[in-house]
């Protein structure tokens, strides 16, 4: 399970799709970057290594771990053991009807969460959407924004920061 966790961390740290981060090789690591032609678009993507990705790559002596069969099933087990058991509301629309149900978060975890997490965290940290899109390879902001989930904390911080930068209107008597 340790390799599954580490590979997922590499996915979160790189923004790659699972089909790309599962097949990373030492040849993709170049001058503090991961450089790879991605499978879906055949575009070359250059992602700067950060502390998380460097840690995983170093742990495996420059050879990223291989994805085992049933990666998503094993990843759910990692999430469950990590205590990601809070209940979340899941909304779906089968047959055009709204269906709401409660599920433990670990049951919803999959390899694609890595890419979505990267997008959400990067935007929340203040990286511009055009710069973020260079890393993910998205061609339109509309498509990219489908990956971004604003947390309550990120929304609160953004609104508070915006209001705090406005000039103070001090009444003069």
ZAMI-499091 format. One record per atom (N, C-alpha, C): residue number from 1; residue in one letter; atom name; x, y, z. Coordinates in steps of 0.05 Angstrom, whole numbers, plus 5000, padded with zeros to 4 digits. Layout:
NUM_A_CA_X_Y_Z
...
//
This chain:
1_X_N_5016_4976_5000
1_X_CA_5000_5000_5000
1_X_C_5017_5025_5000
2_X_N_5042_5023_5009
2_X_CA_5059_5046_5010
2_X_C_5065_5057_4982
3_X_N_5069_5038_4963
3_X_CA_5074_5047_4936
3_X_C_5050_5060_4924
4_X_N_5026_5050_4930
4_X_CA_5001_5062_4920
4_X_C_4999_5091_4931
5_X_N_5004_5094_4957
5_X_CA_5003_5121_4969
5_X_C_5023_5140_4956
6_X_N_5048_5130_4952
6_X_CA_5069_5146_4940
6_X_C_5063_5154_4911
7_X_N_5052_5135_4896
7_X_CA_5045_5141_4868
7_X_C_5023_5161_4867
8_X_N_5003_5159_4885
8_X_CA_4981_5179_4886
8_X_C_4993_5207_4893
9_X_N_5011_5208_4912
9_X_CA_5024_5233_4919
9_X_C_5038_5245_4895
10_X_N_5051_5228_4880
10_X_CA_5065_5237_4855
10_X_C_5044_5248_4836
11_X_N_5021_5236_4834
11_X_CA_4999_5246_4817
11_X_C_4989_5273_4826
12_X_N_4985_5276_4852
12_X_CA_4976_5302_4863
12_X_C_4997_5323_4858
13_X_N_5022_5316_4861
13_X_CA_5044_5336_4858
13_X_C_5050_5343_4829
14_X_N_5040_5327_4810
14_X_CA_5047_5332_4782
14_X_C_5024_5340_4764
15_X_N_5000_5335_4772
15_X_CA_4976_5341_4756
15_X_C_4972_5323_4733
16_X_N_4988_5302_4730
16_X_CA_4984_5283_4708
16_X_C_4959_5266_4712
17_X_N_4949_5256_4689
17_X_CA_4928_5236_4690
17_X_C_4941_5210_4700
18_X_N_4924_5192_4710
18_X_CA_4934_5166_4720
18_X_C_4949_5152_4697
19_X_N_4938_5153_4673
19_X_CA_4951_5139_4650
19_X_C_4980_5149_4646
20_X_N_4985_5174_4655
20_X_CA_5012_5185_4652
20_X_C_5029_5181_4677
21_X_N_5018_5185_4701
21_X_CA_5036_5183_4724
21_X_C_5041_5154_4731
22_X_N_5025_5135_4721
22_X_CA_5031_5107_4727
22_X_C_5055_5096_4711
23_X_N_5062_5111_4690
23_X_CA_5084_5101_4673
23_X_C_5108_5119_4672
24_X_N_5111_5135_4693
24_X_CA_5135_5153_4694
24_X_C_5160_5136_4696
25_X_N_5181_5146_4682
25_X_CA_5207_5132_4682
25_X_C_5228_5152_4690
26_X_N_5252_5142_4697
26_X_CA_5274_5160_4704
26_X_C_5280_5180_4681
27_X_N_5276_5171_4656
27_X_CA_5282_5189_4633
27_X_C_5263_5213_4632
28_X_N_5241_5212_4647
28_X_CA_5223_5235_4647
28_X_C_5231_5256_4667
29_X_N_5250_5250_4684
29_X_CA_5260_5269_4704
29_X_C_5284_5284_4693
30_X_N_5280_5310_4688
30_X_CA_5301_5326_4675
30_X_C_5304_5353_4689
31_X_N_5327_5358_4700
31_X_CA_5333_5384_4712
31_X_C_5310_5395_4729
32_X_N_5303_5380_4750
32_X_CA_5283_5389_4769
32_X_C_5255_5392_4757
33_X_N_5250_5377_4736
33_X_CA_5223_5376_4723
33_X_C_5216_5348_4716
34_X_N_5190_5343_4713
34_X_CA_5181_5319_4700
34_X_C_5172_5328_4672
35_X_N_5184_5317_4652
35_X_CA_5179_5324_4624
35_X_C_5169_5300_4609
36_X_N_5144_5301_4599
36_X_CA_5132_5278_4587
36_X_C_5111_5286_4565
37_X_N_5111_5271_4544
37_X_CA_5089_5273_4525
37_X_C_5066_5257_4536
38_X_N_5044_5271_4541
38_X_CA_5021_5258_4555
38_X_C_5005_5242_4534
39_X_N_4994_5220_4544
39_X_CA_4980_5201_4527
39_X_C_4956_5212_4513
40_X_N_4939_5227_4527
40_X_CA_4914_5236_4515
40_X_C_4918_5256_4492
41_X_N_4934_5277_4497
41_X_CA_4937_5298_4477
41_X_C_4962_5297_4461
42_X_N_4981_5281_4469
42_X_CA_5007_5278_4456
42_X_C_5023_5304_4458
43_X_N_5015_5322_4476
43_X_CA_5030_5347_4481
43_X_C_5052_5341_4502
44_X_N_5075_5356_4499
44_X_CA_5095_5354_4519
44_X_C_5088_5372_4542
45_X_N_5088_5361_4566
45_X_CA_5082_5376_4590
45_X_C_5107_5376_4607
46_X_N_5114_5399_4618
46_X_CA_5137_5402_4635
46_X_C_5128_5412_4663
47_X_N_5130_5395_4683
47_X_CA_5121_5401_4710
47_X_C_5144_5405_4729
48_X_N_5147_5427_4742
48_X_CA_5168_5430_4761
48_X_C_5165_5411_4784
49_X_N_5187_5399_4793
49_X_CA_5186_5381_4816
49_X_C_5183_5399_4841
50_X_N_5167_5389_4860
50_X_CA_5164_5403_4885
50_X_C_5173_5384_4907
51_X_N_5171_5393_4932
51_X_CA_5181_5377_4954
51_X_C_5168_5349_4955
52_X_N_5142_5348_4948
52_X_CA_5128_5322_4949
52_X_C_5138_5303_4928
53_X_N_5138_5313_4903
53_X_CA_5147_5295_4881
53_X_C_5176_5288_4884
54_X_N_5193_5306_4893
54_X_CA_5221_5300_4897
54_X_C_5225_5279_4919
55_X_N_5208_5281_4940
55_X_CA_5210_5261_4961
55_X_C_5203_5233_4952
56_X_N_5182_5231_4936
56_X_CA_5175_5204_4925
56_X_C_5196_5194_4906
57_X_N_5206_5211_4888
57_X_CA_5226_5202_4869
57_X_C_5252_5194_4884
58_X_N_5259_5209_4904
58_X_CA_5284_5202_4919
58_X_C_5280_5176_4934
59_X_N_5256_5172_4946
59_X_CA_5251_5148_4961
59_X_C_5256_5123_4944
60_X_N_5250_5125_4918
60_X_CA_5253_5102_4900
60_X_C_5278_5104_4882
61_X_N_5297_5120_4892
61_X_CA_5323_5123_4878
61_X_C_5320_5131_4849
62_X_N_5302_5150_4844
62_X_CA_5298_5161_4817
62_X_C_5280_5146_4799
63_X_N_5270_5123_4809
63_X_CA_5252_5107_4792
63_X_C_5224_5107_4806
64_X_N_5205_5123_4795
64_X_CA_5179_5124_4807
64_X_C_5166_5096_4810
65_X_N_5151_5092_4831
65_X_CA_5139_5065_4834
65_X_C_5119_5058_4812
66_X_N_5116_5033_4807
66_X_CA_5098_5023_4786
66_X_C_5070_5020_4799
67_X_N_5050_5025_4783
67_X_CA_5022_5022_4792
67_X_C_5014_4993_4792
68_X_N_5005_4983_4815
68_X_CA_4996_4955_4816
68_X_C_4969_4952_4803
69_X_N_4962_4927_4796
69_X_CA_4935_4922_4787
69_X_C_4915_4930_4809
70_X_N_4892_4938_4801
70_X_CA_4871_4946_4820
70_X_C_4879_4970_4837
71_X_N_4893_4989_4824
71_X_CA_4903_5013_4838
71_X_C_4881_5027_4853
72_X_N_4858_5032_4840
72_X_CA_4837_5048_4854
72_X_C_4826_5033_4878
73_X_N_4824_5007_4877
73_X_CA_4815_4992_4900
73_X_C_4835_4994_4923
74_X_N_4860_4992_4917
74_X_CA_4881_4995_4937
74_X_C_4882_5023_4948
75_X_N_4878_5043_4930
75_X_CA_4878_5071_4939
75_X_C_4855_5077_4959
76_X_N_4832_5065_4954
76_X_CA_4810_5067_4973
76_X_C_4818_5056_5000
77_X_N_4832_5034_5001
77_X_CA_4842_5023_5026
77_X_C_4861_5042_5040
78_X_N_4879_5054_5024
78_X_CA_4898_5074_5036
78_X_C_4882_5097_5048
79_X_N_4862_5107_5034
79_X_CA_4845_5129_5044
79_X_C_4830_5121_5069
80_X_N_4820_5097_5070
80_X_CA_4805_5087_5093
80_X_C_4824_5086_5117
81_X_N_4847_5074_5113
81_X_CA_4867_5072_5135
81_X_C_4877_5099_5145
82_X_N_4876_5118_5127
82_X_CA_4885_5146_5134
82_X_C_4863_5161_5150
83_X_N_4840_5148_5152
83_X_CA_4819_5160_5168
83_X_C_4801_5179_5153
84_X_N_4800_5177_5127
84_X_CA_4783_5194_5110
84_X_C_4754_5182_5110
85_X_N_4742_5181_5133
85_X_CA_4716_5168_5137
85_X_C_4692_5187_5140
86_X_N_4697_5213_5138
86_X_CA_4675_5231_5142
86_X_C_4653_5227_5120
87_X_N_4629_5232_5128
87_X_CA_4607_5228_5109
87_X_C_4604_5253_5091
88_X_N_4601_5249_5066
88_X_CA_4597_5271_5047
88_X_C_4572_5265_5030
89_X_N_4560_5287_5021
89_X_CA_4536_5284_5005
89_X_C_4544_5281_4976
90_X_N_4533_5260_4963
90_X_CA_4538_5255_4935
90_X_C_4512_5260_4920
91_X_N_4513_5277_4899
91_X_CA_4489_5283_4884
91_X_C_4493_5273_4856
92_X_N_4474_5257_4846
92_X_CA_4475_5247_4819
92_X_C_4447_5253_4806
93_X_N_4446_5249_4780
93_X_CA_4421_5255_4766
93_X_C_4414_5231_4747
94_X_N_4408_5208_4758
94_X_CA_4400_5186_4741
94_X_C_4373_5191_4729
95_X_N_4370_5188_4703
95_X_CA_4344_5193_4690
95_X_C_4334_5221_4694
96_X_N_4351_5240_4699
96_X_CA_4343_5268_4701
96_X_C_4331_5275_4729
97_X_N_4332_5256_4747
97_X_CA_4322_5261_4774
97_X_C_4345_5264_4794
98_X_N_4343_5284_4811
98_X_CA_4364_5289_4831
98_X_C_4363_5267_4852
99_X_N_4386_5254_4856
99_X_CA_4389_5233_4876
99_X_C_4411_5241_4895
100_X_N_4405_5244_4921
100_X_CA_4425_5251_4941
100_X_C_4429_5227_4959
101_X_N_4455_5222_4965
101_X_CA_4461_5201_4984
101_X_C_4486_5208_4999
102_X_N_4489_5196_5023
102_X_CA_4513_5201_5040
102_X_C_4532_5177_5036
103_X_N_4557_5183_5033
103_X_CA_4578_5163_5030
103_X_C_4602_5171_5046
104_X_N_4617_5152_5056
104_X_CA_4643_5158_5068
104_X_C_4662_5167_5047
105_X_N_4678_5187_5053
105_X_CA_4695_5199_5033
105_X_C_4714_5179_5020
106_X_N_4725_5160_5036
106_X_CA_4745_5141_5025
106_X_C_4734_5125_5002
107_X_N_4707_5120_5002
107_X_CA_4695_5105_4981
107_X_C_4695_5120_4954
108_X_N_4699_5146_4955
108_X_CA_4698_5163_4931
108_X_C_4726_5168_4919
109_X_N_4746_5161_4934
109_X_CA_4774_5166_4926
109_X_C_4781_5149_4902
110_X_N_4793_5161_4882
110_X_CA_4803_5147_4858
110_X_C_4828_5161_4848
111_X_N_4841_5148_4829
111_X_CA_4866_5160_4817
111_X_C_4861_5187_4806
112_X_N_4838_5193_4795
112_X_CA_4833_5219_4783
112_X_C_4831_5241_4803
113_X_N_4827_5235_4828
113_X_CA_4827_5255_4849
113_X_C_4854_5269_4851
114_X_N_4875_5256_4843
114_X_CA_4902_5269_4844
114_X_C_4902_5293_4826
115_X_N_4893_5291_4802
115_X_CA_4893_5313_4783
115_X_C_4875_5335_4792
116_X_N_4851_5328_4802
116_X_CA_4832_5348_4812
116_X_C_4844_5363_4836
117_X_N_4857_5348_4853
117_X_CA_4870_5360_4877
117_X_C_4891_5380_4869
118_X_N_4907_5372_4850
118_X_CA_4928_5391_4841
118_X_C_4916_5417_4831
119_X_N_4895_5415_4814
119_X_CA_4882_5439_4803
119_X_C_4870_5456_4826
120_X_N_4856_5444_4844
120_X_CA_4844_5459_4866
120_X_C_4864_5472_4884
121_X_N_4885_5458_4891
121_X_CA_4905_5468_4909
121_X_C_4921_5491_4896
122_X_N_4927_5487_4870
122_X_CA_4943_5507_4856
122_X_C_4928_5533_4853
123_X_N_4903_5532_4845
123_X_CA_4887_5556_4843
123_X_C_4883_5569_4870
124_X_N_4878_5553_4891
124_X_CA_4875_5564_4918
124_X_C_4900_5578_4927
125_X_N_4923_5568_4918
125_X_CA_4949_5580_4926
125_X_C_4955_5606_4910
126_X_N_4938_5613_4891
126_X_CA_4941_5638_4876
126_X_C_4954_5636_4849
127_X_N_4960_5611_4840
127_X_CA_4972_5608_4813
127_X_C_4950_5614_4793
128_X_N_4956_5630_4772
128_X_CA_4936_5638_4753
128_X_C_4926_5614_4737
129_X_N_4902_5617_4727
129_X_CA_4890_5595_4711
129_X_C_4906_5590_4686
130_X_N_4915_5611_4671
130_X_CA_4931_5605_4647
130_X_C_4957_5590_4653
131_X_N_4970_5597_4675
131_X_CA_4995_5582_4682
131_X_C_4988_5553_4690
132_X_N_4967_5550_4706
132_X_CA_4958_5523_4714
132_X_C_4952_5506_4690
133_X_N_4939_5518_4670
133_X_CA_4931_5503_4646
133_X_C_4955_5494_4630
134_X_N_4978_5508_4632
134_X_CA_5002_5499_4619
134_X_C_5012_5473_4630
135_X_N_5007_5469_4656
135_X_CA_5016_5444_4669
135_X_C_4996_5422_4664
136_X_N_4970_5427_4665
136_X_CA_4950_5406_4662
136_X_C_4946_5399_4632
137_X_N_4952_5418_4615
137_X_CA_4948_5413_4586
137_X_C_4920_5419_4577
138_X_N_4903_5431_4594
138_X_CA_4876_5439_4585
138_X_C_4878_5461_4565
139_X_N_4860_5461_4545
139_X_CA_4861_5481_4525
139_X_C_4842_5504_4530
140_X_N_4822_5501_4548
140_X_CA_4804_5523_4554
140_X_C_4800_5526_4584
141_X_N_4797_5550_4593
141_X_CA_4791_5554_4622
141_X_C_4766_5539_4631
142_X_N_4746_5538_4614
142_X_CA_4721_5524_4621
142_X_C_4727_5495_4628
143_X_N_4743_5482_4612
143_X_CA_4749_5454_4617
143_X_C_4766_5451_4643
144_X_N_4786_5469_4646
144_X_CA_4803_5468_4669
144_X_C_4787_5472_4695
145_X_N_4768_5491_4695
145_X_CA_4753_5498_4719
145_X_C_4735_5475_4728
146_X_N_4729_5456_4711
146_X_CA_4714_5432_4720
146_X_C_4730_5416_4740
147_X_N_4756_5420_4741
147_X_CA_4774_5406_4759
147_X_C_4777_5420_4786
148_X_N_4769_5445_4787
148_X_CA_4775_5462_4811
148_X_C_4751_5461_4830
149_X_N_4756_5453_4854
149_X_CA_4735_5454_4875
149_X_C_4745_5474_4896
150_X_N_4730_5495_4899
150_X_CA_4737_5515_4919
150_X_C_4728_5505_4946
151_X_N_4746_5503_4965
151_X_CA_4738_5496_4992
151_X_C_4727_5521_5006
152_X_N_4712_5517_5027
152_X_CA_4701_5539_5042
152_X_C_4724_5557_5052
153_X_N_4746_5545_5061
153_X_CA_4769_5562_5070
153_X_C_4780_5578_5048
154_X_N_4783_5567_5024
154_X_CA_4794_5582_5001
154_X_C_4775_5605_4994
155_X_N_4750_5600_4994
155_X_CA_4730_5621_4988
155_X_C_4732_5643_5009
156_X_N_4732_5635_5034
156_X_CA_4734_5655_5056
156_X_C_4759_5672_5053
157_X_N_4781_5659_5048
157_X_CA_4807_5673_5046
157_X_C_4807_5693_5023
158_X_N_4796_5684_5000
158_X_CA_4796_5701_4976
158_X_C_4778_5726_4980
159_X_N_4755_5722_4992
159_X_CA_4736_5744_4996
159_X_C_4748_5763_5017
160_X_N_4758_5752_5039
160_X_CA_4770_5769_5060
160_X_C_4793_5785_5049
161_X_N_4811_5772_5034
161_X_CA_4834_5786_5023
161_X_C_4825_5808_5004
162_X_N_4805_5803_4987
162_X_CA_4795_5823_4968
162_X_C_4784_5847_4984
163_X_N_4769_5842_5004
163_X_CA_4757_5864_5019
163_X_C_4778_5879_5035
164_X_N_4798_5865_5045
164_X_CA_4819_5878_5060
164_X_C_4837_5896_5043
165_X_N_4837_5892_5017
165_X_CA_4854_5909_5000
165_X_C_4839_5934_4991
166_X_N_4813_5936_4995
166_X_CA_4798_5960_4987
166_X_C_4806_5983_5005
167_X_N_4807_6007_4993
167_X_CA_4813_6031_5009
167_X_C_4792_6035_5031
168_X_N_4801_6043_5054
168_X_CA_4783_6048_5076
168_X_C_4768_6074_5071
169_X_N_4742_6073_5075
169_X_CA_4726_6097_5072
169_X_C_4721_6109_5100
170_X_N_4738_6127_5107
170_X_CA_4736_6138_5134
170_X_C_4720_6164_5133
171_X_N_4699_6164_5148
171_X_CA_4682_6188_5149
171_X_C_4697_6211_5162
172_X_N_4695_6234_5149
172_X_CA_4707_6258_5160
172_X_C_4685_6275_5171
173_X_N_4688_6281_5196
173_X_CA_4667_6297_5209
173_X_C_4676_6326_5213
//
